[in-house]
Amino acid sequence: MRLHDLPVCLFFNGANIRYATGTGSLTVWAESAFARHAIVPAEGTPILFESESSAHISDRVAADVRPAHYWYMEGSPSAEYVRRWAAEVRSVLSELGLAGEPLAVDKLDTLGFLALQAEGVRIVDSSPATVDAREVKTPQEVALMRINGAIGEAMLSEFEAAITSGVRERELLAVLARALISRGGEYLFTGLVSSGQNTNPWGSEAGDRAVMAGDLVGVDTDGVGYGGYVIDVSRTFLCDGEPTPEQRDAYTASHHQVTAMTELVRPGMTFGEFARSAPPLPERYRAQRYYARAHQAGLEDEGPSIFFEEDLDERDVAAWDRTIKPGMVLCVEAYTGEVGGNFGVKLEDQLLVTEGGAELLCRYPYDGRLLS
């Protein structure tokens, strides 16, 4: 915050609150209801404004916990409540000796934004500070990421064991969720389980489709694990039988992308150098390529991402000169599926950047039946 000349931040994003205060509670509900927030000065103790039902939990961790006044009551916003909240924010800024200073905010709805404006609070973007602060993991964060890598292995093991002809995608998603939560994880943030034709293009969430023999089954773990840290690994499996030559080709191409990018990772390399050095996708798969070659991860899927060079005109090029550093966590991923095809392959590995290169955080094996 000092580096970016941000004297005080207001966080509603659950990951930023957790990073600043060490607390996480009722995350999914609180995110949509704006029910908990933190005011974090560059100098001094963060102030956590906690929902009434969770205050007793956060009191055990955070030094300054106060009741949160939020404006979505029973799903309907209250103009009076949002005015009270904005007045409280202005009062806290005065308490901190920061009245008149810009307030860096991560996210806010329209009512909240207008209410702060009416109080004369000048709002700026907090992301320059939060991105830089969270990019390199502390030793404690690394320990949590390794714990969650092992949970990811268990999730994928139970998921693969449950794949059989006749099982429905939603049943497989339930296996994934149970494996996560039973080991101390918190929740899945997507439902990316698909089979057969639902794997092309990538992005379908679990439905009622029954898996058939010979289908490919794709999964992205997309779990918030132990301590709130993300487990983000993708695998594609074959349900029974022998793969077709086309399935092998797609799987091998995706596997080559992910493994080559893993071997490529080294500290000091810029995002641009990484993108240019990564192997090109075969032409037949480029139209439906994944949105990025790699993204960062921690308390959530993080950015900036490393995009394909050909997509830079449409993406934020400011990250092109950022440097890969020891302690960063990268998710390298690839999707291979032809336009109009009846299957596709999604693979992804989660890596810790070390002085010597990359350490796999989740070591679950690939489906050897599908490798040419």
C-alpha positions as a Markdown table, in Angstrom:
| # | Residue | x | y | z |
|---|---|---|---|---|
| 1 | Met | 0.0 | 0.0 | 0.0 |
| 2 | Arg | 2.9 | 2.4 | 0.8 |
| 3 | Leu | 4.6 | 1.5 | -2.5 |
| 4 | His | 1.4 | 2.4 | -4.5 |
| 5 | Asp | 0.6 | 5.5 | -2.3 |
| 6 | Leu | -2.6 | 4.0 | -1.0 |
| 7 | Pro | -3.1 | 5.2 | 2.6 |
| 8 | Val | -6.2 | 3.1 | 3.3 |
| 9 | Cys | -8.1 | 0.3 | 1.7 |
| 10 | Leu | -11.7 | -0.9 | 1.9 |
| 11 | Phe | -12.1 | -4.6 | 1.1 |
| 12 | Phe | -15.3 | -6.5 | 0.4 |
| 13 | Asn | -13.6 | -9.3 | -1.6 |
| 14 | Gly | -13.4 | -12.3 | 0.7 |
| 15 | Ala | -9.9 | -13.2 | -0.3 |
| 16 | Asn | -8.6 | -9.7 | 0.4 |
| 17 | Ile | -10.4 | -9.7 | 3.8 |
| 18 | Arg | -8.8 | -13.0 | 4.7 |
| 19 | Tyr | -5.4 | -12.0 | 3.6 |
| 20 | Ala | -5.5 | -8.8 | 5.7 |
| 21 | Thr | -7.2 | -10.1 | 8.8 |
| 22 | Gly | -6.9 | -13.9 | 8.8 |
| 23 | Thr | -10.6 | -14.4 | 8.9 |
| 24 | Gly | -13.1 | -16.1 | 6.6 |
| 25 | Ser | -16.7 | -16.7 | 7.4 |
| 26 | Leu | -20.0 | -17.3 | 5.4 |
| 27 | Thr | -18.0 | -16.4 | 2.4 |
| 28 | Val | -20.4 | -17.1 | -0.5 |
| 29 | Trp | -23.3 | -15.4 | 1.1 |
| 30 | Ala | -21.3 | -12.4 | 2.4 |
| 31 | Glu | -19.8 | -11.8 | -1.1 |
| 32 | Ser | -23.2 | -11.2 | -2.7 |
| 33 | Ala | -24.8 | -9.4 | 0.3 |
| 34 | Phe | -21.8 | -7.1 | 1.0 |
| 35 | Ala | -22.3 | -8.3 | 4.6 |
| 36 | Arg | -18.7 | -8.1 | 5.9 |
| 37 | His | -15.8 | -5.8 | 5.0 |
| 38 | Ala | -12.5 | -4.6 | 6.3 |
| 39 | Ile | -10.9 | -1.1 | 6.5 |
| 40 | Val | -7.1 | -1.6 | 6.3 |
| 41 | Pro | -4.8 | 1.4 | 6.9 |
| 42 | Ala | -1.3 | 1.3 | 5.5 |
| 43 | Glu | -0.1 | 2.0 | 9.1 |
| 44 | Gly | -1.9 | 0.4 | 12.0 |
| 45 | Thr | -4.4 | -2.4 | 12.7 |
| 46 | Pro | -7.0 | -3.6 | 10.2 |
| 47 | Ile | -10.6 | -3.0 | 11.3 |
| 48 | Leu | -12.9 | -5.9 | 10.5 |
| 49 | Phe | -16.6 | -5.2 | 10.2 |
| 50 | Glu | -18.2 | -8.6 | 10.7 |
| 51 | Ser | -21.7 | -9.9 | 10.3 |
| 52 | Glu | -23.4 | -10.5 | 13.7 |
| 53 | Ser | -23.6 | -14.3 | 13.3 |
| 54 | Ser | -19.8 | -14.6 | 12.8 |
| 55 | Ala | -18.4 | -11.9 | 15.1 |
| 56 | His | -17.7 | -14.5 | 17.9 |
| 57 | Ile | -15.6 | -16.5 | 15.5 |
| 58 | Ser | -13.6 | -13.6 | 14.1 |
| 59 | Asp | -13.0 | -12.2 | 17.6 |
| 60 | Arg | -10.7 | -15.1 | 18.2 |
| 61 | Val | -8.4 | -14.0 | 15.3 |
| 62 | Ala | -8.7 | -10.3 | 14.5 |
| 63 | Ala | -7.7 | -7.6 | 16.9 |
| 64 | Asp | -10.4 | -5.1 | 16.0 |
| 65 | Val | -13.8 | -6.5 | 15.2 |
| 66 | Arg | -16.9 | -4.3 | 14.9 |
| 67 | Pro | -20.5 | -5.0 | 13.9 |
| 68 | Ala | -21.1 | -4.7 | 10.1 |
| 69 | His | -23.9 | -2.6 | 8.9 |
| 70 | Tyr | -24.9 | -3.8 | 5.5 |
| 71 | Trp | -27.7 | -2.7 | 3.3 |
| 72 | Tyr | -29.1 | -5.9 | 1.7 |
| 73 | Met | -31.9 | -7.0 | 4.1 |
| 74 | Glu | -33.8 | -10.2 | 3.0 |
| 75 | Gly | -32.4 | -9.6 | -0.5 |
| 76 | Ser | -33.7 | -6.1 | -0.9 |
| 77 | Pro | -31.3 | -3.1 | -0.7 |
| 78 | Ser | -32.1 | -0.3 | 1.9 |
| 79 | Ala | -31.2 | 3.3 | 1.0 |
| 80 | Glu | -31.3 | 4.3 | 4.6 |
| 81 | Tyr | -28.9 | 1.5 | 5.7 |
| 82 | Val | -26.4 | 2.3 | 2.9 |
| 83 | Arg | -26.4 | 5.9 | 4.0 |
| 84 | Arg | -25.6 | 4.8 | 7.6 |
| 85 | Trp | -22.8 | 2.5 | 6.3 |
| 86 | Ala | -21.2 | 5.3 | 4.2 |
| 87 | Ala | -21.3 | 7.7 | 7.2 |
| 88 | Glu | -19.7 | 5.1 | 9.3 |
| 89 | Val | -16.9 | 4.6 | 6.8 |
| 90 | Arg | -16.3 | 8.4 | 6.7 |
| 91 | Ser | -16.2 | 8.4 | 10.5 |
| 92 | Val | -13.6 | 5.6 | 10.6 |
| 93 | Leu | -11.4 | 7.4 | 8.2 |
| 94 | Ser | -11.5 | 10.4 | 10.5 |
| 95 | Glu | -10.7 | 8.1 | 13.5 |
| 96 | Leu | -7.6 | 6.9 | 11.6 |
| 97 | Gly | -6.5 | 10.4 | 10.8 |
| 98 | Leu | -7.2 | 9.8 | 7.1 |
| 99 | Ala | -10.1 | 12.1 | 6.4 |
| 100 | Gly | -9.8 | 13.5 | 2.9 |
| 101 | Glu | -7.4 | 10.8 | 1.8 |
| 102 | Pro | -8.4 | 8.6 | -1.2 |
| 103 | Leu | -10.0 | 5.3 | -0.2 |
| 104 | Ala | -8.8 | 2.3 | -2.3 |
| 105 | Val | -11.7 | -0.2 | -2.8 |
| 106 | Asp | -11.7 | -3.7 | -4.4 |
| 107 | Lys | -15.4 | -4.0 | -5.2 |
| 108 | Leu | -18.6 | -2.2 | -4.5 |
| 109 | Asp | -22.2 | -2.2 | -5.8 |
| 110 | Thr | -23.8 | 0.9 | -7.2 |
| 111 | Leu | -25.6 | 1.9 | -4.0 |
| 112 | Gly | -22.4 | 1.7 | -1.9 |
| 113 | Phe | -20.4 | 3.6 | -4.5 |
| 114 | Leu | -23.0 | 6.5 | -4.7 |
| 115 | Ala | -23.3 | 6.6 | -0.9 |
| 116 | Leu | -19.6 | 7.0 | -0.4 |
| 117 | Gln | -19.6 | 9.7 | -3.1 |
| 118 | Ala | -22.4 | 11.5 | -1.3 |
| 119 | Glu | -20.2 | 11.5 | 1.8 |
| 120 | Gly | -17.3 | 13.1 | -0.1 |
| 121 | Val | -15.1 | 10.0 | -0.1 |
| 122 | Arg | -12.8 | 9.8 | -3.1 |
| 123 | Ile | -12.5 | 6.2 | -4.4 |
| 124 | Val | -9.5 | 4.7 | -6.1 |
| 125 | Asp | -8.6 | 1.1 | -7.2 |
| 126 | Ser | -7.0 | -1.1 | -4.6 |
| 127 | Ser | -5.8 | -3.8 | -7.0 |
| 128 | Pro | -2.3 | -2.5 | -7.6 |
| 129 | Ala | -1.6 | -3.1 | -3.9 |
| 130 | Thr | -3.5 | -6.4 | -3.5 |
| 131 | Val | -2.1 | -8.0 | -6.6 |
| 132 | Asp | 1.5 | -7.2 | -5.7 |
| 133 | Ala | 1.1 | -8.1 | -2.0 |
| 134 | Arg | -0.5 | -11.5 | -2.7 |
| 135 | Glu | 1.6 | -12.5 | -5.7 |
| 136 | Val | 4.6 | -14.1 | -3.8 |
| 137 | Lys | 3.4 | -16.6 | -1.1 |
| 138 | Thr | 4.8 | -16.5 | 2.4 |
| 139 | Pro | 6.2 | -19.8 | 3.9 |
| 140 | Gln | 2.9 | -20.3 | 5.8 |
| 141 | Glu | 1.0 | -19.9 | 2.6 |
| 142 | Val | 3.2 | -22.4 | 0.8 |
| 143 | Ala | 2.6 | -24.9 | 3.6 |
| 144 | Leu | -1.1 | -24.5 | 3.1 |
| 145 | Met | -0.8 | -24.9 | -0.7 |
| 146 | Arg | 1.1 | -28.1 | -0.2 |
| 147 | Ile | -1.6 | -29.4 | 2.2 |
| 148 | Asn | -4.2 | -28.6 | -0.4 |
| 149 | Gly | -2.2 | -30.3 | -3.2 |
| 150 | Ala | -2.6 | -33.5 | -1.2 |
| 151 | Ile | -6.3 | -32.9 | -0.9 |
| 152 | Gly | -6.5 | -32.3 | -4.6 |
| 153 | Glu | -4.9 | -35.7 | -5.2 |
| 154 | Ala | -7.5 | -37.3 | -3.0 |
| 155 | Met | -10.3 | -35.5 | -4.8 |
| 156 | Leu | -9.1 | -36.7 | -8.2 |
| 157 | Ser | -8.6 | -40.2 | -7.0 |
| 158 | Glu | -12.1 | -40.5 | -5.6 |
| 159 | Phe | -13.5 | -38.8 | -8.7 |
| 160 | Glu | -11.7 | -41.1 | -11.1 |
| 161 | Ala | -12.7 | -44.2 | -9.1 |
| 162 | Ala | -16.4 | -43.1 | -9.4 |
| 163 | Ile | -16.4 | -42.9 | -13.2 |
| 164 | Thr | -18.4 | -45.8 | -14.6 |
| 165 | Ser | -20.9 | -46.2 | -17.4 |
| 166 | Gly | -24.3 | -44.8 | -16.2 |
| 167 | Val | -23.1 | -42.5 | -13.5 |
| 168 | Arg | -24.4 | -38.9 | -14.0 |
| 169 | Glu | -22.2 | -35.8 | -14.1 |
| 170 | Arg | -23.9 | -34.4 | -11.0 |
| 171 | Glu | -23.1 | -37.6 | -9.1 |
| 172 | Leu | -19.5 | -37.2 | -10.0 |
| 173 | Leu | -19.6 | -33.5 | -8.9 |
| 174 | Ala | -21.0 | -34.7 | -5.5 |
| 175 | Val | -18.0 | -37.1 | -5.2 |
| 176 | Leu | -15.6 | -34.2 | -5.8 |
| 177 | Ala | -17.3 | -32.0 | -3.2 |
| 178 | Arg | -17.4 | -34.7 | -0.6 |
| 179 | Ala | -13.8 | -35.5 | -1.0 |
| 180 | Leu | -12.9 | -31.8 | -0.6 |
| 181 | Ile | -15.1 | -31.0 | 2.4 |
| 182 | Ser | -14.5 | -34.2 | 4.3 |
| 183 | Arg | -10.7 | -33.3 | 4.3 |
| 184 | Gly | -11.2 | -29.8 | 5.7 |
| 185 | Gly | -11.8 | -27.9 | 2.5 |
| 186 | Glu | -14.6 | -25.3 | 2.2 |
| 187 | Tyr | -16.5 | -25.4 | -1.1 |
| 188 | Leu | -16.3 | -25.8 | -4.8 |
| 189 | Phe | -16.5 | -22.4 | -6.7 |
| 190 | Thr | -17.5 | -24.0 | -10.0 |
| 191 | Gly | -19.2 | -27.2 | -11.1 |
| 192 | Leu | -16.9 | -27.9 | -14.0 |
| 193 | Val | -17.6 | -31.6 | -14.6 |
| 194 | Ser | -18.6 | -32.7 | -18.1 |
| 195 | Ser | -18.6 | -35.8 | -20.2 |
| 196 | Gly | -18.9 | -36.9 | -23.9 |
| 197 | Gln | -20.1 | -34.1 | -26.1 |
| 198 | Asn | -20.5 | -31.8 | -23.1 |
| 199 | Thr | -16.7 | -31.6 | -23.0 |
| 200 | Asn | -16.7 | -29.6 | -26.3 |
| 201 | Pro | -16.4 | -26.6 | -26.0 |
| 202 | Trp | -15.0 | -26.5 | -22.5 |
| 203 | Gly | -17.0 | -24.8 | -19.8 |
| 204 | Ser | -20.1 | -26.9 | -19.2 |
| 205 | Glu | -21.0 | -27.5 | -15.6 |
| 206 | Ala | -22.4 | -30.8 | -14.3 |
| 207 | Gly | -25.8 | -31.8 | -15.4 |
| 208 | Asp | -28.0 | -34.9 | -15.7 |
| 209 | Arg | -26.1 | -36.5 | -18.5 |
| 210 | Ala | -25.2 | -40.1 | -17.9 |
| 211 | Val | -21.6 | -41.1 | -18.7 |
| 212 | Met | -21.3 | -43.7 | -21.4 |
| 213 | Ala | -18.5 | -46.3 | -22.1 |
| 214 | Gly | -15.9 | -44.6 | -24.3 |
| 215 | Asp | -16.7 | -41.1 | -23.1 |
| 216 | Leu | -14.1 | -38.6 | -22.0 |
| 217 | Val | -14.9 | -37.1 | -18.6 |
| 218 | Gly | -13.3 | -33.7 | -17.8 |
| 219 | Val | -13.1 | -32.1 | -14.4 |
| 220 | Asp | -11.6 | -29.0 | -12.9 |
| 221 | Thr | -11.2 | -29.3 | -9.1 |
| 222 | Asp | -11.9 | -25.5 | -8.6 |
| 223 | Gly | -12.0 | -26.0 | -4.8 |
| 224 | Val | -11.4 | -23.6 | -1.9 |
| 225 | Gly | -9.4 | -25.9 | 0.3 |
| 226 | Tyr | -8.1 | -26.0 | 3.8 |
| 227 | Gly | -7.4 | -22.5 | 5.2 |
| 228 | Gly | -9.1 | -20.9 | 2.2 |
| 229 | Tyr | -6.4 | -21.7 | -0.4 |
| 230 | Val | -7.4 | -22.7 | -3.9 |
| 231 | Ile | -7.0 | -26.2 | -5.4 |
| 232 | Asp | -7.1 | -25.8 | -9.1 |
| 233 | Val | -6.2 | -28.8 | -11.2 |
| 234 | Ser | -7.8 | -30.3 | -14.3 |
| 235 | Arg | -7.8 | -33.8 | -15.6 |
| 236 | Thr | -9.6 | -35.7 | -18.3 |
| 237 | Phe | -10.3 | -39.4 | -18.0 |
| 238 | Leu | -11.6 | -42.2 | -20.2 |
| 239 | Cys | -14.7 | -44.1 | -19.1 |
| 240 | Asp | -14.0 | -47.8 | -19.9 |
| 241 | Gly | -12.9 | -49.3 | -23.2 |
| 242 | Glu | -10.1 | -48.2 | -25.5 |
| 243 | Pro | -9.6 | -44.6 | -26.7 |
| 244 | Thr | -10.0 | -43.6 | -30.3 |
| 245 | Pro | -7.0 | -42.3 | -32.3 |
| 246 | Glu | -8.7 | -38.8 | -32.2 |
| 247 | Gln | -9.1 | -38.9 | -28.4 |
| 248 | Arg | -5.4 | -39.9 | -28.1 |
| 249 | Asp | -4.4 | -37.1 | -30.4 |
| 250 | Ala | -6.3 | -34.4 | -28.4 |
| 251 | Tyr | -5.1 | -35.8 | -25.1 |
| 252 | Thr | -1.5 | -36.0 | -26.1 |
| 253 | Ala | -1.5 | -32.4 | -27.5 |
| 254 | Ser | -3.0 | -31.0 | -24.3 |
| 255 | His | -0.5 | -33.1 | -22.2 |
| 256 | His | 2.4 | -31.8 | -24.2 |
| 257 | Gln | 1.3 | -28.2 | -23.6 |
| 258 | Val | 1.0 | -28.5 | -19.9 |
| 259 | Thr | 4.1 | -30.6 | -19.3 |
| 260 | Ala | 6.2 | -28.3 | -21.6 |
| 261 | Met | 5.0 | -25.2 | -19.8 |
| 262 | Thr | 5.9 | -26.8 | -16.4 |
| 263 | Glu | 9.4 | -27.5 | -17.6 |
| 264 | Leu | 9.7 | -24.0 | -19.0 |
| 265 | Val | 9.0 | -22.2 | -15.7 |
| 266 | Arg | 12.0 | -20.5 | -14.1 |
| 267 | Pro | 12.4 | -17.4 | -11.9 |
| 268 | Gly | 13.4 | -14.2 | -13.7 |
| 269 | Met | 11.5 | -15.1 | -16.9 |
| 270 | Thr | 9.0 | -12.4 | -17.9 |
| 271 | Phe | 5.4 | -13.3 | -18.7 |
| 272 | Gly | 6.1 | -12.4 | -22.3 |
| 273 | Glu | 9.1 | -14.6 | -22.5 |
| 274 | Phe | 7.1 | -17.5 | -21.1 |
| 275 | Ala | 4.3 | -17.0 | -23.6 |
| 276 | Arg | 6.6 | -16.8 | -26.6 |
| 277 | Ser | 8.6 | -19.8 | -25.5 |
| 278 | Ala | 5.6 | -22.1 | -24.8 |
| 279 | Pro | 4.9 | -24.6 | -27.6 |
| 280 | Pro | 2.3 | -23.6 | -30.2 |
| 281 | Leu | -1.0 | -25.4 | -30.2 |
| 282 | Pro | -1.7 | -27.5 | -33.2 |
| 283 | Glu | -3.8 | -25.4 | -35.7 |
| 284 | Arg | -6.9 | -27.6 | -35.4 |
| 285 | Tyr | -7.2 | -26.8 | -31.7 |
| 286 | Arg | -6.4 | -23.0 | -31.8 |
| 287 | Ala | -9.9 | -21.7 | -32.4 |
| 288 | Gln | -11.1 | -23.1 | -29.0 |
| 289 | Arg | -7.9 | -22.6 | -27.1 |
| 290 | Tyr | -8.2 | -21.9 | -23.4 |
| 291 | Tyr | -8.3 | -18.2 | -22.5 |
| 292 | Ala | -4.7 | -18.2 | -21.1 |
| 293 | Arg | -1.6 | -20.3 | -20.9 |
| 294 | Ala | -1.4 | -19.8 | -17.1 |
| 295 | His | -2.8 | -17.9 | -14.2 |
| 296 | Gln | -1.9 | -17.3 | -10.6 |
| 297 | Ala | -3.6 | -18.8 | -7.6 |
| 298 | Gly | -3.7 | -18.3 | -3.8 |
| 299 | Leu | -6.8 | -17.4 | -1.8 |
| 300 | Glu | -8.6 | -17.4 | -5.2 |
| 301 | Asp | -7.7 | -17.7 | -8.8 |
| 302 | Glu | -5.5 | -14.6 | -9.2 |
| 303 | Gly | -4.0 | -12.5 | -11.9 |
| 304 | Pro | -2.5 | -11.2 | -14.0 |
| 305 | Ser | -2.6 | -14.2 | -16.3 |
| 306 | Ile | -0.2 | -15.2 | -19.0 |
| 307 | Phe | -2.1 | -15.0 | -22.3 |
| 308 | Phe | -1.4 | -16.3 | -25.7 |
| 309 | Glu | 0.7 | -13.8 | -27.7 |
| 310 | Glu | -1.9 | -13.7 | -30.5 |
| 311 | Asp | -4.5 | -12.5 | -27.9 |
| 312 | Leu | -2.6 | -9.6 | -26.6 |
| 313 | Asp | -4.5 | -7.0 | -28.7 |
| 314 | Glu | -7.6 | -8.0 | -26.7 |
| 315 | Arg | -6.0 | -8.4 | -23.3 |
| 316 | Asp | -4.2 | -6.3 | -20.8 |
| 317 | Val | -0.6 | -6.0 | -22.0 |
| 318 | Ala | 0.6 | -4.3 | -18.8 |
| 319 | Ala | 1.4 | -7.7 | -17.3 |
| 320 | Trp | 3.6 | -8.7 | -20.3 |
| 321 | Asp | 6.8 | -7.4 | -18.5 |
| 322 | Arg | 5.9 | -8.9 | -15.0 |
| 323 | Thr | 8.5 | -11.4 | -13.8 |
| 324 | Ile | 8.0 | -15.0 | -12.6 |
| 325 | Lys | 9.3 | -15.1 | -9.0 |
| 326 | Pro | 10.1 | -17.8 | -6.5 |
| 327 | Gly | 7.0 | -18.3 | -4.2 |
| 328 | Met | 4.5 | -17.6 | -6.9 |
| 329 | Val | 1.8 | -20.2 | -7.6 |
| 330 | Leu | 1.0 | -20.7 | -11.3 |
| 331 | Cys | -1.7 | -22.9 | -12.9 |
| 332 | Val | -0.6 | -24.0 | -16.4 |
| 333 | Glu | -3.5 | -25.3 | -18.5 |
| 334 | Ala | -4.6 | -26.3 | -22.0 |
| 335 | Tyr | -7.7 | -27.3 | -23.8 |
| 336 | Thr | -7.7 | -29.2 | -27.0 |
| 337 | Gly | -11.0 | -29.7 | -28.9 |
| 338 | Glu | -11.9 | -29.1 | -32.5 |
| 339 | Val | -14.7 | -26.8 | -33.4 |
| 340 | Gly | -17.8 | -28.9 | -33.9 |
| 341 | Gly | -16.2 | -31.9 | -32.3 |
| 342 | Asn | -17.9 | -34.3 | -29.9 |
| 343 | Phe | -15.2 | -34.3 | -27.2 |
| 344 | Gly | -12.4 | -32.2 | -25.9 |
| 345 | Val | -9.5 | -32.5 | -23.4 |
| 346 | Lys | -8.8 | -30.2 | -20.5 |
| 347 | Leu | -5.6 | -30.5 | -18.4 |
| 348 | Glu | -4.1 | -28.3 | -15.8 |
| 349 | Asp | -1.4 | -28.4 | -13.2 |
| 350 | Gln | -0.8 | -26.2 | -10.2 |
| 351 | Leu | 2.9 | -25.2 | -9.6 |
| 352 | Leu | 4.9 | -23.6 | -6.9 |
| 353 | Val | 7.7 | -21.5 | -8.5 |
| 354 | Thr | 11.0 | -22.4 | -6.8 |
| 355 | Glu | 14.6 | -21.2 | -7.3 |
| 356 | Gly | 15.2 | -24.2 | -9.4 |
| 357 | Gly | 12.0 | -24.1 | -11.5 |
| 358 | Ala | 8.6 | -25.6 | -10.7 |
| 359 | Glu | 7.3 | -27.9 | -8.0 |
| 360 | Leu | 4.0 | -29.8 | -8.7 |
| 361 | Leu | 1.6 | -29.1 | -5.8 |
| 362 | Cys | -0.8 | -31.8 | -6.9 |
| 363 | Arg | 0.9 | -34.9 | -8.3 |
| 364 | Tyr | -2.1 | -36.8 | -9.5 |
| 365 | Pro | -1.2 | -38.8 | -12.6 |
| 366 | Tyr | -2.5 | -38.4 | -16.1 |
| 367 | Asp | -4.7 | -41.1 | -17.8 |
| 368 | Gly | -2.0 | -43.2 | -19.4 |
| 369 | Arg | -4.5 | -44.9 | -21.7 |
| 370 | Leu | -4.9 | -41.7 | -23.6 |
| 371 | Leu | -1.3 | -40.9 | -24.2 |
| 372 | Ser | 0.0 | -41.8 | -27.6 |
